[in-house]
């Protein structure tokens, strides 16, 4: 059993944390040990096209997650929009890197079955996202 992580930068960003290590720690905490996940950092135009093609919605969004396998053995693609992450960080008054970490965790949680379609599920998912962020950042 092993997990494969790929990271693509279609949008140039500099981050002070090791993205792959952060992802692997999150997956370990969620007991995901098998599968393949590709993270791609993109801009507004790329995200708008994806959002329109797959959800028939041409607006911006911060993240899109696709899982082609199971929740315990994900074969997933996670797209994170850097432009939207910057706007989110400004509006939430948090550091940009914190927003990127939250989006990474959000995508992982979606891959393993978490949803945010109603207020209860959204609160549950955000609580878990914050718990993971605290655990990883405290190490």
N, C-alpha and C positions, 0 to 999 in steps of 0.2 A: 504494500500500500504506500502510495506517495502522492503528494500534491504538487502540481506544476503551476508556477506563477509566471505570467508574461506581462510586461509593462511596456506600453507604447506611448510615446509622446508626440502627438500630432499638433501639440501646442507647447511651445518651449516654456518650461517653468523651472525655477530653481527652488528646491526644498532642502531644508537643513536636517531633515530626518531621513532615515533609510526606509524608503517606501516598501520595498520587498520584506524587510524584517518586520515592519509594522503589520503588514498583511499576514505574514506567517504567524505572528503572535496572536492576532485576532482569530485566525483559523484554529490554532491550537486551543485557545480558550473556548471555542465553540465546538471542539472535538471533530473538526473536519480534517481528515487525514488522507483522503483520497480524492482525486479529481484533477481538473485543469481549469484555471481561471485566468482570463485575459483582461487586464485593466487598460483602458485607453483614455488618455487625457486629450480632450478636443475643445474646439471653439464653438461659439454660438451657431455659426452657419452649419457646421457638421451636425450639431445636436438638433437643430431645427429640422434638417433633412431626415434624420433618424426618427425623430418624434412624429413627423408627418407620415413617413413610410410605414411605421409599425403601429402607431396609435391614431393615425389620421388627425393629428393635432400639430399644426405648424408653429406653435409657440415654443419659447425657450423652456427648458427644464434643466435641473442641475445634474440629474443622474438617470440613466436607463440601465436596467439589469435584465439579462436574458440567461435562462438556465435550460440547457438542452438535455439534462439528465435528471438525476434525483437530488433531493435535498442533502443526503448523506454523501453523495458522490457527484458533486456538481461539475458540469461541463459548461462553464459560464463565460459570458462577456459582460463586462461592466464598463459603461461609458460615463465619464465624468466631465462636465462642461466647466472649464476653467473660468470663462467669462462670468457665468452664473455664480460660480463659487466666490469670485471676487465681490460680486454684488451682494451675495448672501452675507459674507463676512462684514462688509460695510454696514448693511442694514441691521445685523445682529450685534454689531460692535464687538466682534471677536477677531483674533488673528486669522489671517488667510490660511495658514498651515493647520490651524485647529479645524477650520471648515473643511479642508481637504481630508483630514483624518476622519471627521464625522461622515463625510460622503463615502469614503472607502468602507467604513464600518456599515453604513446604511446599505450599500450595495451587497456586502457579504451577508447581512441579515436577510435581505430580499432573496438571495440565492438559496438560503437554507429554510425558506418558508415564512419568514415574517412578512406581514402586510401592514399597510397604513391607510387602508381604504375607509375606515371609520374612526371615530375619536378614541375609542377604547384601544383598538389595535395600534393606532398611531402613538398613543401615550406609552403603551407597553413596549413598542419598538424603540421609541426615543429613550426610554429609561434604560433599556438594554444597551443601546448605542452609547449612552453616557457612562454606564457601568464599565463597559469594555474600554472606553477611552481612558477612564481613570486608572483601571488596572494596567493598561499598557504604558501609559505615561508615567506611572509611579515606579515602573521597573527600570 
